[in-house]
Amino acid sequence: MTVGSGPSSPVRKVLSLGFAALAACANSDVRTVTPHPELTSGARANLELARVQQVALSDYGVLHPDEFAGVAPDPARKLVYVGTRGGTLLALSMETGDVVWEHQFPGAVSSVPVIADDGELLLLGTDNGDLVALELETRKTRWSYATLGTIRNAALVVGPTVHVVNSRDQVFALDLESGAWRWQYDQPYPTEFTVHGHAGLSHVPPAGDDPGAVFTGFSNGKVAAIRLDTGEPIWVAGVAPPGGGDFVDADGTPLILRDRGEVVVTGQSTGVHGLSLADGGARWHRPMRGAG
């Protein structure tokens, strides 16, 4: 587990591992229960591995396969896009898995790429903090927007606007065509130990007089519903322990249950929470350690 308190450092990582070891010793009576302990041939009867393509590169002959990026399928072009920590975006053939083309970026590409609705623009984040809009036909960068934190979650496109959240607890709304800034919402970045990772974005689309909202969680244990049009918070709820502390992150991407009028979120230290979609009020809570 990687932790951060401001800039990452080896000391903080060592402390984190030490804390984890102490916690394991103190809770040696806790056991893991698997939902499906019996192994069967059911999955193998329905699914089989089609092909494998290695994207991790070796460093001086040593392979470090710690890749974080997700993939974006492009059925129209019969391609699959995936980034690498070496800063390369690969376009792989759906049929063979071969590399059809590659494009180099100055920072690691560890995000989930997203194809815009027009099918012509690919949006991806970099560990340098840039959100890049790449034209798929020309493979030229239409625009790039720089932020202060890494971007590893998928961008969210709603109409003419693209939304993105970074590791510094900042949410941005940008013009899809030009990358121009529209609004920005920030939560205070905590100074305590936090879990490596960050919640992605979920949304409820506009309808009538309802402007719609984007939902996400933050490293300080806050969860926010933010107006899609202005970036103003509709409500902010907390899922951290009342006393605060370390590892209080709300890192799970919110799950919207519109039929129940609920949003389901996680707190690393408190568990799973069901909140009112309208005002963020608590409806139910299932205690759990390490929910994310």
Beta strands, then each sheet from edge to edge (+ up, - down):
strand 1: 3-4
strand 2: 58-59
strand 3: 62-63
strand 4: 71-74
strand 5: 79-83
strand 6: 88-93
strand 7: 99-104
strand 8: 114-115
strand 9: 121-125
strand 10: 130-135
strand 11: 140-146
strand 12: 156-158
strand 13: 161-165
strand 14: 170-175
strand 15: 181-186
strand 16: 194-195
strand 17: 202-204
strand 18: 213-217
strand 19: 222-227
strand 20: 233-238
strand 21: 255-257
strand 22: 262-267
strand 23: 271-276
strand 24: 282-287
sheet 1: 1+ 16-
sheet 2: 2+ 3-
sheet 3: 4+ 5- 6+ 7-
sheet 4: 8+ 9- 10+ 11-
sheet 5: 12+ 13- 14+ 15-
sheet 6: 17+ 18- 19+ 20-
sheet 7: 21+ 22- 23+ 24-
end
